[in-house]
Amino acid sequence: SLPLRDAFSVLFFVSVGMLFDPLSLISNGLPILATLAIIVVGKSLAAFVIVIAFRYPIATALMISASLAQIGEFSFILAELGVGLKLLPEQGRDLILAGAILSILLNPLMFLLVDWMKPWLEKRPGKTAPVEEQRPIGPATEPGQIASVQATLGKEDGPPPKTALAGHSILIGYGRVGSLVGAALK
């Protein structure tokens, strides 16, 4: 089944590539740049703000922002569905297709930009506590109050309690591979 899946993946991406008209970069340059800006800058900025709002380190926020600075194959499916239902004009599909292809091509550069920006952003004033100590522990933490993860981890009352369980395994996922693993564990 793996070769068949790979064949369909190749077929899908070749068909998507055949939909793309390189001349549209010239004739629709400004709308394509606007679409690309929304995808790369808009999604990245939204992801960065959300991750920072949850008080994760800047390095994590930058990595997630770079990871989300593209749209993938699911957007092609949605765009085609929109055209089929006459909710999206064909020019809209072409903009999404061009934006997706260009954002995928630019994505490695986003990771290079993250590597370049990370030291500069982490040196900003006001960053005194180590990253581990800046994360709130959970919903019980009051707004604006920072709890120390290291302090919580250091306050163990002794060894963990013993259980009567023995010879057990936790299997996450029971698909094609998980069912084989489950059968081997029985």
Protein Blocks (a to p, Z undefined) as FASTA:
>chain_A
ZZmmmmmmmmmmmmmmmmpcfklmmmmmmmmmmmmmmmmmmmmmmmmmmmmmnopafklm
mmmmmmmmcccfklmmmmmmmmmnopacfklmmmmmmmmmmmmmmmmmmmmmmmmmmmmm
mmpghiabcfklmpcfblmlcghiacdfklmmmmcgbdcdddfbehiacdehjafklmmm
mmmmZZ
